[in-house]
């Protein structure tokens, strides 16, 4: 997720937004890899079910299917993400990253909303 999150950054994550199905476009999430389930990916949620996607070879319909999200890394040229493996089932999303606490020089919020504020409904 470079340049947003660097190797060695310490971040705080929460699960309640995932449990309540209250994620928004732009959230940084941790999701199990659809190709290597033992690996947790850190990606930005960019599209939700039924959203349109243009120029996606792995998504011939051009729309995110029901029950799926589209995840992209912030470094588009080096990221392995939904542009490569397609939409990800919602069930693979495990956490939402909300706060960087280390290094102190870059400490701050990674998210601008909380689980009780409502979001884009996933279904």
NUVODO-716687 format. One line per field, with one value per residue (C-alpha): residue number from 0; residue in one letter; x, y, z. Coordinates in steps of 0.5 Angstrom, whole numbers. Each point is the difference from the previous one (the first is absolute). Layout:
<recs>
seq c(NUM | ...) $
type c(A | ...) $
xx c(X | ...) $
yy c(Y | ...) $
zz c(Z | ...) $
</recs>
This chain:
<recs>
seq c(0 | 1 | 2 | 3 | 4 | 5 | 6 | 7 | 8 | 9 | 10 | 11 | 12 | 13 | 14 | 15 | 16 | 17 | 18 | 19 | 20 | 21 | 22 | 23 | 24 | 25 | 26 | 27 | 28 | 29 | 30 | 31 | 32 | 33 | 34 | 35 | 36 | 37 | 38 | 39 | 40 | 41 | 42 | 43 | 44 | 45 | 46 | 47 | 48 | 49 | 50 | 51 | 52 | 53 | 54 | 55 | 56 | 57 | 58 | 59 | 60 | 61 | 62 | 63 | 64 | 65 | 66 | 67 | 68 | 69 | 70 | 71 | 72 | 73 | 74 | 75 | 76 | 77 | 78 | 79 | 80 | 81 | 82 | 83 | 84 | 85 | 86 | 87 | 88 | 89 | 90 | 91 | 92 | 93 | 94 | 95 | 96 | 97 | 98 | 99 | 100 | 101 | 102 | 103 | 104 | 105 | 106 | 107 | 108 | 109 | 110 | 111 | 112 | 113 | 114 | 115 | 116 | 117 | 118 | 119 | 120 | 121 | 122) $
type c(X | X | X | X | X | X | X | X | X | X | X | X | X | X | X | X | X | X | X | X | X | X | X | X | X | X | X | X | X | X | X | X | X | X | X | X | X | X | X | X | X | X | X | X | X | X | X | X | X | X | X | X | X | X | X | X | X | X | X | X | X | X | X | X | X | X | X | X | X | X | X | X | X | X | X | X | X | X | X | X | X | X | X | X | X | X | X | X | X | X | X | X | X | X | X | X | X | X | X | X | X | X | X | X | X | X | X | X | X | X | X | X | X | X | X | X | X | X | X | X | X | X | X) $
xx c(0 | 6 | 0 | -6 | 3 | 7 | 4 | 1 | -6 | -4 | -8 | -6 | -6 | -7 | -5 | -6 | -1 | 1 | -5 | -5 | 1 | 1 | 6 | 1 | 4 | 7 | 0 | 7 | -2 | 4 | -3 | 2 | 3 | -4 | 6 | 4 | -5 | 5 | 2 | -3 | 0 | 0 | -4 | -5 | -7 | -2 | -6 | -6 | -5 | -4 | 5 | 3 | 7 | 3 | 6 | 0 | 2 | -2 | -7 | -3 | -7 | 3 | -4 | 2 | -4 | -4 | 3 | 7 | 5 | 5 | 7 | 6 | 7 | 2 | 6 | -4 | 6 | 3 | -6 | -3 | -8 | -7 | 3 | 4 | -5 | -7 | -5 | 1 | -6 | -2 | 2 | 7 | 0 | 3 | 1 | 0 | 7 | -2 | 6 | 8 | 3 | 7 | 5 | -3 | 2 | -5 | -5 | -7 | -7 | 0 | -8 | -5 | -6 | -2 | -4 | -6 | 0 | -3 | 3 | -1 | -4 | 3 | -7) $
yy c(0 | 5 | 6 | 0 | -6 | -1 | -7 | 1 | 4 | -2 | 1 | -1 | -4 | -2 | -5 | 3 | 4 | -7 | -4 | 6 | 0 | 7 | 1 | 6 | 1 | 3 | -4 | -4 | -7 | -7 | -5 | -8 | -1 | -3 | -4 | -1 | -1 | 0 | 7 | 7 | 5 | 8 | 3 | 6 | -2 | 4 | -3 | -4 | -4 | 2 | 6 | 0 | -2 | 3 | -4 | -6 | -6 | -5 | 3 | -1 | 3 | 7 | -1 | -2 | -6 | 0 | -2 | 2 | 6 | 3 | 1 | 4 | 2 | 7 | -1 | -2 | -2 | -5 | -3 | -7 | 2 | -1 | 3 | -7 | -5 | 3 | 2 | -3 | -3 | 4 | -6 | 1 | 7 | -1 | 7 | 8 | 4 | 6 | 3 | 0 | 1 | -1 | 3 | 6 | 5 | -3 | -2 | 2 | -3 | -4 | 0 | 6 | -4 | -5 | -6 | 4 | 5 | -4 | -2 | -3 | -6 | -6 | -4) $
zz c(0 | -1 | 0 | 5 | 5 | 0 | 2 | 8 | 1 | 6 | -1 | 4 | -4 | 2 | -2 | 2 | -6 | -4 | 5 | -1 | -8 | 1 | -5 | -5 | -6 | 2 | 6 | 1 | 2 | 1 | -4 | -1 | -7 | -5 | -2 | 6 | 6 | 5 | -2 | 2 | -5 | 2 | -5 | -2 | -1 | -6 | -3 | 3 | -2 | -7 | -1 | -7 | -2 | -6 | -4 | 5 | -4 | 6 | 0 | -7 | 3 | 2 | 7 | 7 | 1 | 6 | 7 | -3 | 1 | -5 | 4 | -3 | 3 | 0 | -4 | -7 | -3 | 5 | 3 | -1 | 1 | -3 | -6 | -1 | 4 | 0 | 5 | 7 | 4 | 5 | 5 | -1 | 3 | 7 | 3 | -2 | 2 | 4 | 3 | -1 | 7 | -3 | -2 | 5 | -6 | -4 | 5 | -2 | -2 | -6 | 0 | 0 | 2 | 6 | 0 | 3 | -5 | -6 | -6 | -7 | 1 | -2 | -1) $
</recs>
